[in-house]
Amino acid sequence: MGLSLQEQLLKAGVVDKKQVKKAEHEKKIQNKKKKKGGAPTTDSSKARLQQQLAEQAKQHQKLNAEQNQQRQRKADQAAAKQLIKSSQIPLEEGDEVYRYVAAGKIKQICVNQDIADKLSTGKLGLAMGDKDVVLIPAETVLKVIKRDENSILLYNDPAQVEDEYPSDW
């Protein structure tokens, strides 16, 4: 029988035993890849993989940003509740009916005339306390609005309150 090409090259001294073993090893690896159906990765598949990784990174960043916004919103709501709780004024029942709109419905509370005047001029505001409506000063209303404007039920901004009588008569 004739000698294989590898044996012929060894006899001629063109290659040594290390090179022959390395070639056999690479041949075995290629055969395994062919059997598994995995072809060596090409440039297009690498580019596709990098694109997928970039898209996943963008999605993760978007999700992280949304989670951070939710945490910040919850912190702001808690701070607003704390401000309302710490600066609430006791609501004294009176004979004056004061109406306001909350959640699309007209609601009313009974207060004395002094509180009704302060509510209409913007010196006081109505906010939702733990279980009921509470009065808070205008300075606190402005602080709460910056954090969570949904906590404020009524605030008549003095800059937007119109005079009862026209001044150009």
Buried (B, 14 or more C-beta within 10 A) or exposed (E): EEEEEBEEBBEEEEBEEEEBEEEEEEEEEEEEEEEEEEEEEEEEEEEEEEEEEEEEEEEEEEEEEEEEEEEEEEEBBEBBBEBBEEBBEEBEEBEBEBEBEEEEEEBEBBBEEEBBBBBEEBBBBBBBBEEEBBBBBBEBBEBBBEBBEEBBBBBBEEEEEEEEEEEEE
